[in-house]
Amino acid sequence: MLAEKTLEKLRILAESAKYDVSCSSSGTVRSGKKGMVGNTVGGVGICHSFADDGRCISLLKVMLTNHCMYDCAYCVNRRSNDIKRATLSVSELEEITMEFYRRNYIEGLFLSSGVVRNPDYTMERLTAIVRDLRLVHRFNGYIHLKAIPGASQELLNVAGRYADRMSVNIEIPREESLKMLAPEKDHQSVFQPMKLIQQGVLENKEDRQRMRHAPRFVPAGQSTQMIVGATKDSDREILTMSSLLYGQPSMRRVYYSGYVSVNTFDSRLPVLKQPPLVRENRLYQADWLLRFYHFKVKEIVDDLHPNLDLEVDPKLSWALRHPEAFPVDINTADYEMLLRVPGLGTKSAWLIVNSRRFNRLTTFDLKKMGVVMKKAKYFITCHELGASDLQPILGINELSPERLRPLLVSKTELKLAAKEAQLSLEFGDEGVET
């Protein structure tokens, strides 16, 4: 049974950790072992995320301490904030994790911390926790560990042997904006541990090719997070940074967190009545296009359109801006082009390519494959075009993008976009210049 004092610390530190969104399913598989507690069967991480099979999974998401030596404007745990502070000892956090796991409250651990004394001191304590959980408590579940910028390579190498995933948050995409809101930080301090983790992953891959049973190093790779709306940085700048990060072999996910106005007294920050959730969602959709739909950043956002359209999703926005690419013949177009059709996903595009080898596809076939015909019908042609009422004759070129757009935007999307566009985005006199 946990002591009341420990539970109070836990309440404080769990509240302090809730703004870090860079935790989800890990993609690692750690099967049950004799003499050990827990597993990650199914390749899932935790933290109220969803597994591939749709199962909701839970994670103990907590900070070791919310004391911090930094005074970042956007952070609720900044040094100058008058909030309740708490620190868990190494043994207390290990006890909490194991107690919660035995009670079936959680399936793993997401551990972060404010920086106290210096990066190495903090990272050493985090490393001690994950090492003890594995070796002393025989915990075999999922562990996501936040790496501390500025920590030594030796500590990162040790931590990587026991954690499933590690992450370092970039927070702000541009160096100038970061220095404005967090003068004590820079991108170099973030990129350095990212490079060290990546180096460890690549070296471990070579070791496992020579020795099959060599210990794994951060098997679920690394992730990071960027704050959306705290600065004037455009979506193009955010997505450009994401694209560069995905070029690293160990980077699995970039998370986007709509800025929550936790420090309203700071004139460097915008005045937001609510987080920019629609923009955050559009960035996740654009991120999906980069990762799975073979889009380039310059195709999604450019000089004329530096920010994503809040009314429509990024793929539909691209299609409306490029009517010359349509209509697409479902029965002849290649896989890459099918991916660019609104209403078609990766699965439906794959089914189309493999099914049309046997017979010409109709709108009936497309519906069975999961194609969203409400969108797709304006951008495609197929076998029965002009011969059936199921397939409208008028497409994007006949209707024009301007006339087609209102037909594809729901009233709910319009209301949400209008509401978010009306949010105050005014910065103080010292706001970031772009």
Secondary structure, 3 states (H helix, E strand, C coil): CCCHHHHHHHHHHHHHHCCCCCCCCCCCCCCCCCCCECCCCCCCCCCCEECCCCCEECCEEEECECCCCCCCCCCCCCCCCCCCCCECCHHHHHHHHHHHHHCCCCCEEEEECCCCCCHHHHHHHHHHHHHHHHHCCCECCEEEEECCCCCCHHHHHHHHHHCCEEECCCECCCHHHHHHHCCCCCHHHHHHHHHHHHHHHHHHHHHHHHCCCCCCCCCCCEEEEEEECCCCCCHHHHHHHHHHHHCCCCEEEEEEEECCCCCCCCCCCCCCCCCCHHHHHHHHHHHHHHHHCCCCHHHHCCCCCCCCCCCCCHHHHHHHHCHHHCCEECCCCCHHHHCCCCCCCHHHHHHHHHHCCCCCCCHHHHHHCCCCHHHHCCCEECCCCCCCCCCCCCCHHHHCHHHHHHHHCCHHHHHHHHHHHCCCCCCCCCCCCC
